[in-house]
Amino acid sequence: MAPPPYERPGVAPPDSHSNLLGHVASAVMHSVINRISAVVSQAEILKTRRFPPEELSRRADAIIKAALEGATLARRLSDYGQAAAAPAMSLVDLDALIAARLDDRRGRAPPGVELVEDLRARAVFLGDPERLAIMLDCLIDNAFEALAGDGRGGVVTVSTTLDPLGWLELDVRDDGPGMAPDVMQQVLEPFFTTKPDHHGLGLLLARSLWRRHRGAFSIDAPPGGGVLVRLTRPSADS
């Protein structure tokens, strides 16, 4: 069997899934605890001091914001934990699964962003359709966000093919601004994000789910050259 291609040079092998989930859980809990502390601190201040109405409103808004952020983080951890549970495996026609998923995602594309497909692999393998759909959503949303943040619109292309060795290639490509080298180095770190309203779990979760399907995962994102996420694996199970 051919060795897994396209692994990004210099990147250490991922932790086991249990270790990865533990690392993410620790980071999430740290963030949640910080927000709980902010809620308690603001509430104690409100209890011990008198404030004019506008200051009272500002501090109440800060409490609400911290509580909502904490709840969102906890919910995302719950979703991540469910996605990391033992998969329900069945035969998956990847091209058919992708086509159905893209029909749903097109209606959620940002203004000026087009979602297109080029599906040629005709690969069928043992997998978990629900987890693969989550993985696709993570990758497509990441591409949508890159193009929406750039403000110029663009195209997200999802394609499948077989390489010369018979391996399946699944590519998710956008024609956006790419990534700066320092961003590229950290893009698969838990909670790394360049967007203040995001929590940096999408690509990490997508990689974890694909590797549970015997797959290899790589990212190529030269500045100004868009982002290519390439996922590979045997085209069928032997």
C-alpha positions as CSV (number, residue, x, y, z in Angstrom):
1,M,0.0,0.0,0.0
2,A,1.3,3.5,-0.9
3,P,2.3,5.6,2.1
4,P,-0.1,8.5,3.0
5,P,0.9,11.4,0.7
6,Y,0.6,15.2,1.1
7,E,1.4,15.4,4.8
8,R,2.8,18.9,5.4
9,P,6.6,18.7,6.1
10,G,7.7,19.6,9.6
11,V,4.3,19.0,11.3
12,A,4.4,16.4,14.1
13,P,1.9,13.6,14.0
14,P,-1.4,14.4,15.7
15,D,-2.2,13.3,19.2
16,S,-4.5,10.4,19.7
17,H,-8.2,11.4,19.5
18,S,-8.6,11.1,23.3
19,N,-5.6,13.3,23.9
20,L,-6.8,15.8,21.3
21,L,-10.2,16.0,22.9
22,G,-8.6,16.4,26.3
23,H,-6.4,19.3,25.0
24,V,-9.4,21.0,23.4
25,A,-11.5,20.4,26.6
26,S,-8.8,21.9,28.8
27,A,-8.5,25.0,26.6
28,V,-12.3,25.4,26.4
29,M,-12.7,25.1,30.2
30,H,-10.0,27.7,30.8
31,S,-11.9,30.1,28.5
32,V,-15.2,29.3,30.2
33,I,-13.7,29.8,33.7
34,N,-12.4,33.2,32.6
35,R,-15.8,34.3,31.5
36,I,-17.4,33.0,34.7
37,S,-14.9,34.9,36.7
38,A,-15.8,38.1,34.7
39,V,-19.5,37.5,35.5
40,V,-18.8,37.0,39.2
41,S,-16.5,40.1,39.3
42,Q,-19.0,42.4,37.6
43,A,-21.8,41.1,39.8
44,E,-19.8,41.7,43.0
45,I,-19.1,45.3,41.8
46,L,-22.8,45.9,41.1
47,K,-23.7,44.6,44.6
48,T,-21.3,46.9,46.5
49,R,-21.5,50.1,44.5
50,R,-24.1,52.5,43.2
51,F,-23.9,53.4,39.5
52,P,-25.7,55.9,37.3
53,P,-28.1,54.1,34.9
54,E,-25.8,54.2,31.9
55,E,-22.9,52.6,33.8
56,L,-25.3,50.1,35.3
57,S,-26.5,49.2,31.8
58,R,-22.9,48.9,30.5
59,R,-21.9,46.5,33.3
60,A,-25.1,44.4,32.9
61,D,-24.2,44.1,29.1
62,A,-20.7,42.9,30.1
63,I,-22.2,40.2,32.3
64,I,-24.6,39.1,29.6
65,K,-21.8,39.0,27.0
66,A,-19.5,37.0,29.2
67,A,-22.3,34.5,30.0
68,L,-23.3,34.0,26.4
69,E,-19.7,33.5,25.3
70,G,-19.2,30.9,28.0
71,A,-22.3,29.1,27.0
72,T,-21.2,29.1,23.3
73,L,-17.8,27.7,24.2
74,A,-19.3,24.9,26.3
75,R,-21.8,24.1,23.6
76,R,-19.0,23.9,21.0
77,L,-17.1,21.5,23.3
78,S,-20.2,19.4,23.6
79,D,-20.5,19.3,19.8
80,Y,-16.8,18.4,19.5
81,G,-17.2,15.6,22.0
82,Q,-20.1,14.1,20.1
83,A,-18.2,14.3,16.9
84,A,-15.3,12.5,18.5
85,A,-17.5,9.6,19.7
86,A,-17.3,6.2,18.1
87,P,-18.5,6.6,14.6
88,A,-21.5,4.7,13.0
89,M,-19.8,3.1,10.0
90,S,-21.4,2.2,6.7
91,L,-20.5,2.2,3.0
92,V,-20.2,5.8,1.9
93,D,-20.4,7.1,-1.7
94,L,-18.3,10.2,-1.1
95,D,-19.2,12.0,-4.3
96,A,-22.9,11.6,-3.6
97,L,-22.5,12.7,0.0
98,I,-20.6,15.8,-1.1
99,A,-23.1,16.7,-3.8
100,A,-26.0,16.5,-1.3
101,R,-24.1,18.5,1.3
102,L,-23.2,21.2,-1.2
103,D,-26.8,21.6,-2.2
104,D,-27.5,22.6,1.4
105,R,-24.5,24.8,1.8
106,R,-25.0,26.9,-1.4
107,G,-27.9,28.7,0.3
108,R,-25.6,29.8,3.1
109,A,-22.8,31.2,1.0
110,P,-21.8,34.8,1.8
111,P,-22.8,37.5,-0.8
112,G,-20.6,37.2,-3.9
113,V,-19.3,33.8,-3.0
114,E,-20.0,30.8,-5.4
115,L,-19.8,27.2,-4.4
116,V,-18.9,24.8,-7.2
117,E,-18.2,21.1,-7.4
118,D,-16.0,18.8,-9.6
119,L,-16.6,15.2,-8.4
120,R,-14.8,12.5,-10.4
121,A,-13.5,10.0,-7.8
122,R,-16.5,7.6,-7.6
123,A,-14.9,6.3,-4.4
124,V,-16.9,4.1,-2.0
125,F,-15.5,3.2,1.4
126,L,-16.5,2.4,4.9
127,G,-17.1,5.6,6.8
128,D,-19.5,7.6,9.0
129,P,-21.7,9.8,6.8
130,E,-22.7,12.1,9.7
131,R,-19.2,12.8,10.7
132,L,-18.1,13.3,7.1
133,A,-20.9,15.8,6.7
134,I,-19.6,17.7,9.8
135,M,-16.1,17.6,8.3
136,L,-17.3,19.1,5.0
137,D,-19.3,21.8,6.8
138,C,-16.1,22.8,8.7
139,L,-14.0,23.0,5.6
140,I,-16.6,24.9,3.5
141,D,-17.4,27.3,6.4
142,N,-13.7,28.0,6.7
143,A,-13.5,28.8,3.0
144,F,-16.6,31.0,3.2
145,E,-15.2,33.0,6.1
146,A,-11.9,33.5,4.2
147,L,-13.7,35.0,1.2
148,A,-16.2,37.0,3.3
149,G,-13.4,38.5,5.3
150,D,-11.6,39.5,2.2
151,G,-14.7,41.4,1.0
152,R,-14.3,40.7,-2.7
153,G,-16.3,37.5,-2.9
154,G,-14.9,34.5,-4.9
155,V,-15.2,30.8,-5.6
156,V,-15.0,27.8,-3.3
157,T,-14.4,24.6,-5.3
158,V,-14.9,21.1,-3.8
159,S,-13.4,18.4,-6.0
160,T,-12.6,14.7,-5.9
161,T,-10.3,12.6,-8.1
162,L,-8.0,9.6,-7.9
163,D,-4.3,10.2,-8.0
164,P,-1.9,8.0,-10.2
165,L,-1.5,5.6,-7.3
166,G,-5.2,5.1,-6.9
167,W,-5.6,7.2,-3.8
168,L,-8.7,9.4,-3.3
169,E,-8.0,13.1,-3.3
170,L,-10.7,15.5,-1.8
171,D,-9.8,19.1,-2.3
172,V,-11.6,22.2,-0.8
173,R,-10.1,25.2,-2.5
174,D,-10.9,29.0,-2.3
175,D,-9.4,31.8,-4.4
176,G,-9.1,34.2,-1.5
177,P,-6.1,35.9,0.0
178,G,-4.3,32.8,1.4
179,M,-2.5,32.9,4.7
180,A,0.5,34.8,6.0
181,P,3.4,32.5,7.1
182,D,2.8,33.0,10.8
183,V,-0.9,32.2,10.4
184,M,0.0,29.1,8.4
185,Q,2.2,27.8,11.2
186,Q,-0.6,28.0,13.8
187,V,-3.7,27.3,11.8
188,L,-4.2,23.8,13.2
189,E,-3.6,24.8,16.8
190,P,-6.6,24.5,19.0
191,F,-8.4,27.9,19.4
192,F,-6.1,29.8,17.0
193,T,-8.1,32.2,15.0
194,T,-7.6,35.6,13.3
195,K,-11.3,36.4,13.7
196,P,-12.4,37.8,17.1
197,D,-15.9,36.2,16.9
198,H,-14.6,32.7,16.2
199,H,-13.0,30.0,18.3
200,G,-10.6,28.2,15.9
201,L,-11.9,24.6,16.1
202,G,-13.2,24.1,12.5
203,L,-10.0,22.9,10.8
204,L,-8.9,21.0,13.8
205,L,-12.1,19.1,14.0
206,A,-12.1,18.4,10.2
207,R,-8.6,17.0,10.4
208,S,-9.5,14.8,13.4
209,L,-12.6,13.4,11.7
210,W,-10.8,12.7,8.4
211,R,-7.9,11.0,10.1
212,R,-10.4,8.7,11.8
213,H,-11.3,7.6,8.2
214,R,-7.7,6.5,7.5
215,G,-7.0,9.8,5.8
216,A,-4.1,12.3,5.5
217,F,-4.8,16.0,5.7
218,S,-2.7,19.0,4.4
219,I,-3.1,22.7,3.9
220,D,-1.4,24.9,1.2
221,A,-2.1,28.6,1.5
222,P,0.5,30.9,-0.1
223,P,-0.2,34.6,0.5
224,G,-2.4,35.9,-2.3
225,G,-2.9,32.4,-3.7
226,G,-6.0,31.1,-1.9
227,V,-6.2,28.1,0.4
228,L,-6.2,24.5,-0.6
229,V,-7.1,21.9,1.9
230,R,-6.3,18.4,0.5
231,L,-7.6,15.2,2.1
232,T,-6.4,11.8,0.9
233,R,-7.0,8.2,1.7
234,P,-7.3,4.8,-0.1
235,S,-10.2,5.0,-2.5
236,A,-11.7,1.8,-1.1
237,D,-11.2,-0.4,1.9
238,S,-9.3,-3.7,1.3
